[in-house]
Amino acid sequence: MPISLHFGKHRYPVVFDRPLSMVPLAELVKAAADATHLPMATIRLVYAGAVLMPAAAHLVDELGIMKDMTATLAQYGIHSDAKILVLGNKQPAATPGSTSSSAASSAPAIPPRTSSAAAPGASLSATVASDPREQAVVDTVSNLVATTLQPLNPRLDQFANATNSRTPTMPPNDLAKLKAELCERLMQALLKVDSVTVPPGFDIARSKRREAVNTLQKLMDDVEARYRAVVAGEDGTAEQRPRSPRPY
C-alpha cells in the first residue's frame, strides 16, 4: 500500500521503489512538493506515529514536525500505509521595491532587511538545487531561521526603535523583559540550527548552517550591545550605542 500525503482536502498516494529504511525524509518532501506544487522550502510533514514513537523523539520538533531530512522514513516509524499531513503555503509574490525581502524569501536564513547579504544566500540555494538531498538540508536550516525571524521581526523592530536614542521610549522593566525574550528566542533558534546534521561532502549546506549561526549570533550581540548602551546611559557612564546598521 502507498504512503498517503494529505494536504487540505486532497490526498496523494506515494510509492517508493525501495524499502523505506533506505528512503530519506528529503525524498518524501520532494514527492510532496511535486504532488502539491508547493515550494520545498515551505513544506512541513507531520506524522503522528513519529510523535508517539520514543525512538523518533529526537527527529521531530515540539509541534510534531519531522525535521531531520537525512533520517530515513523507517526511522520515523513510517510504514507503507501511513498517513502524512502536509503543511505549507505558496511563496508570497514580490512587491516593487522589496528586493531584500524577495531575496530573503528564497533564502530565509538571511534576515530580510539585509539586502547586501541576501544575494549570497540566493546563489547558495541555486547551487544546491542540483542535489535534492543537500537542498533539503539547506532548506531545513533556512526554515529554522525563517520561522524564528518572521514572527520575531516586529519585536526586533520595537526593540531597535526603543533603543535608538539616549532616552529609551519604553519603561526600563518592559525593555529588560523584551531584551530577555529576544535573546532567549534567538538562542533557541541558534541551538536548533547548530544541531542540524550535515552529512560529509555537503560543503554548501555546511556553509549555510555556519552562515545561519553567524546571523543569529550577530542579532543576539546587537540586542545585547544596544541594551548595555541604554543601561550605561541611565547610569551616566560613557558606553557608546552601536552605530553600524542593525543586522535585522
Protein Blocks (a to p, Z undefined) as FASTA:
>chain_A
ZZdddehjbccddddfbdfklccfklmmmmmmmmnopafklpccddfklmmmmklmmmpc
fkopafblkbcfklnopafkbccdddddddddddehilmmmmmmmmmmbcfklmklmmmm
mmmmmmmmmpmklmmmmmmmmmmmmmmmmmmmmmmmmmmmmmmpmbdcbdfklmmmmmmm
mmmmmmmmmmmmmmpccdehilmlmmmmmmmmmmmmmmmmmmmmmmmmmmmmmnopabdc
dfbdcfZZ
